């Protein structure tokens, strides 16, 4: 009984965090187009622009390949959720945008993303262009010095959901339940 109550509280907290994140993103971008134009490269080295986020709904996650937990977990879960949706989610495109392009060159992104999913496209490129893209999507990212020349990255850990026009359509918070995430992806697919 106590466990059920605790699980219920955690689900409500995750839903609340998801809604607050959605509301924050919406308020940050009120009256402005969501995301700025960009020209970067995908994991194969081919040019990719904001046009990739148009025409079909997208799930976009900003992270980095040296991330110890959040990024691999999120990508693995996203791939699993899309697979569970099956044909219902076949039109959703998924992207992993690095916030650490100095280390995440196309070949690194290709190997990293390829180990997780064939549905997720990695995006990297010039550090200034990556920073500008992240900022235009309201993504927090900051390099944290670990000493000895090593560093990690602090960053927003939510998956951004974009509709077929490339407009903000919600988020999936890190740690959100699979059922809630799948419901959001299904709604995204249905609304296109």
C-alpha positions as CSV (number, residue, x, y, z in Angstrom):
1,X,0.0,0.0,0.0
2,X,2.7,2.4,1.0
3,X,4.7,1.5,-2.1
4,X,1.7,2.3,-4.3
5,X,1.3,5.7,-2.7
6,X,5.0,6.4,-3.2
7,X,4.8,5.4,-6.9
8,X,1.7,7.5,-7.3
9,X,3.5,10.5,-5.8
10,X,6.5,10.0,-8.0
11,X,4.3,9.8,-11.1
12,X,2.5,13.0,-10.2
13,X,5.9,14.7,-9.5
14,X,7.2,13.6,-12.9
15,X,4.0,14.8,-14.6
16,X,4.3,18.2,-12.8
17,X,7.9,18.6,-13.8
18,X,7.0,17.8,-17.4
19,X,4.2,20.4,-17.4
20,X,6.4,23.0,-15.7
21,X,9.1,22.4,-18.3
22,X,6.6,22.6,-21.1
23,X,5.2,25.8,-19.7
24,X,8.7,27.3,-19.3
25,X,9.7,26.5,-22.9
26,X,6.4,27.9,-24.2
27,X,6.9,31.2,-22.2
28,X,10.5,31.5,-23.3
29,X,9.5,31.3,-27.0
30,X,6.2,33.2,-27.0
31,X,5.8,35.2,-30.2
32,X,9.0,33.9,-31.7
33,X,9.6,30.9,-34.0
34,X,10.9,27.9,-32.1
35,X,14.6,27.3,-32.8
36,X,16.7,29.3,-35.2
37,X,17.9,28.2,-38.6
38,X,21.0,26.1,-38.4
39,X,23.5,24.3,-40.7
40,X,25.3,21.5,-39.1
41,X,26.3,17.9,-40.0
42,X,24.8,14.6,-39.2
43,X,26.7,11.5,-37.9
44,X,27.6,10.6,-41.4
45,X,29.1,14.0,-42.2
46,X,26.2,15.1,-44.4
47,X,24.8,18.6,-44.1
48,X,21.6,18.9,-41.9
49,X,19.5,22.0,-41.4
50,X,16.3,23.0,-39.5
51,X,14.4,21.6,-42.5
52,X,15.0,18.2,-40.9
53,X,12.6,19.2,-38.2
54,X,9.8,20.0,-40.7
55,X,7.3,17.8,-42.4
56,X,7.1,15.1,-39.7
57,X,7.1,15.3,-35.9
58,X,10.5,15.1,-34.1
59,X,11.9,14.1,-30.8
60,X,15.2,16.0,-30.1
61,X,17.6,15.4,-27.3
62,X,20.7,17.5,-26.5
63,X,23.5,15.7,-24.8
64,X,27.1,14.4,-25.3
65,X,28.8,11.1,-25.8
66,X,31.0,11.3,-22.7
67,X,27.9,11.5,-20.6
68,X,28.0,8.8,-17.9
69,X,24.3,8.2,-17.3
70,X,21.6,10.6,-18.5
71,X,22.4,10.6,-22.2
72,X,22.8,6.9,-22.9
73,X,19.8,6.1,-20.7
74,X,17.6,8.7,-22.5
75,X,18.6,7.5,-26.0
76,X,18.1,3.9,-25.0
77,X,14.7,4.7,-23.6
78,X,13.7,6.8,-26.6
79,X,14.6,4.0,-28.9
80,X,12.5,1.6,-26.8
81,X,9.5,3.9,-26.7
82,X,9.6,4.4,-30.5
83,X,9.9,0.6,-31.0
84,X,6.9,0.0,-28.6
85,X,4.8,2.5,-30.7
86,X,5.6,0.4,-33.8
87,X,3.7,1.7,-36.9
88,X,2.0,4.4,-34.8
89,X,5.3,6.1,-34.3
90,X,6.9,5.4,-37.7
91,X,6.7,9.0,-38.8
92,X,8.5,10.4,-35.7
93,X,12.1,11.4,-36.4
94,X,14.5,11.3,-33.5
95,X,17.7,13.4,-33.1
96,X,20.6,13.5,-30.7
97,X,22.3,16.9,-30.8
98,X,25.7,17.1,-29.1
99,X,26.5,19.9,-26.8
100,X,30.2,18.8,-26.9
101,X,31.2,19.1,-30.5
102,X,34.9,19.4,-29.7
103,X,34.9,15.7,-28.7
104,X,31.8,14.5,-30.6
105,X,33.0,14.5,-34.2
106,X,30.7,12.8,-36.8
107,X,32.5,9.4,-36.6
108,X,32.2,9.4,-32.7
109,X,28.5,10.3,-33.0
110,X,28.0,7.6,-35.6
111,X,29.5,4.9,-33.4
112,X,27.7,6.1,-30.3
113,X,24.3,6.5,-31.8
114,X,24.7,3.4,-33.9
115,X,25.2,1.4,-30.7
116,X,21.9,2.5,-29.4
117,X,19.5,2.9,-32.4
118,X,19.1,3.0,-36.1
119,X,16.2,5.4,-35.7
120,X,18.2,8.2,-34.0
121,X,20.3,10.7,-36.1
122,X,23.3,12.3,-34.4
123,X,23.9,16.0,-35.1
124,X,27.3,17.8,-34.5
125,X,29.2,20.6,-36.1
126,X,31.0,23.9,-35.4
127,X,31.0,24.6,-31.6
128,X,29.6,28.2,-32.1
129,X,26.8,26.9,-34.3
130,X,25.9,24.2,-31.8
131,X,25.9,26.7,-29.0
132,X,23.6,29.0,-31.0
133,X,21.3,26.1,-31.9
134,X,21.1,25.0,-28.3
135,X,20.3,28.5,-27.1
136,X,17.6,29.0,-29.8
137,X,15.9,25.9,-28.4
138,X,16.2,27.0,-24.8
139,X,18.7,24.4,-23.9
140,X,21.0,24.9,-21.0
141,X,24.6,23.7,-21.5
142,X,27.7,24.5,-19.6
143,X,31.2,23.0,-19.6
144,X,32.4,21.9,-16.1
145,X,36.1,21.6,-15.5
146,X,37.1,18.3,-13.8
147,X,40.8,19.1,-13.5
148,X,43.7,17.6,-15.3
149,X,42.3,18.8,-18.7
150,X,39.2,16.7,-18.4
151,X,35.6,18.1,-18.3
152,X,32.0,17.2,-18.3
153,X,28.9,19.0,-19.5
154,X,25.9,20.1,-17.5
155,X,22.8,20.3,-19.7
156,X,19.0,20.2,-20.0
157,X,18.0,16.6,-19.8
158,X,14.5,16.7,-21.4
159,X,13.6,15.4,-24.8
160,X,12.0,18.2,-26.9
161,X,9.0,17.2,-28.9
162,X,8.4,19.2,-32.1
163,X,5.3,19.0,-34.3
164,X,5.5,18.6,-38.1
165,X,6.0,22.4,-38.5
166,X,9.0,22.3,-36.2
167,X,7.1,24.1,-33.4
168,X,7.4,23.1,-29.8
169,X,4.9,20.5,-28.8
170,X,6.1,19.4,-25.3
171,X,8.8,17.6,-23.5
172,X,9.6,14.2,-22.0
173,X,11.4,14.8,-18.7
174,X,14.4,12.6,-17.7
175,X,13.1,9.9,-15.5
176,X,9.5,10.3,-16.7
177,X,7.6,7.0,-16.7
178,X,7.5,4.9,-19.9
179,X,3.7,5.0,-20.0
180,X,3.7,8.9,-19.9
181,X,6.5,9.1,-22.4
182,X,4.8,6.8,-24.8
183,X,1.5,8.6,-24.4
184,X,3.2,11.9,-25.3
185,X,4.9,10.3,-28.4
186,X,1.6,8.8,-29.5
187,X,-0.1,12.2,-29.2
188,X,2.8,13.8,-31.1
189,X,2.4,11.2,-33.9
190,X,-1.4,11.6,-34.0
191,X,-1.2,15.4,-34.2
192,X,1.7,15.3,-36.7
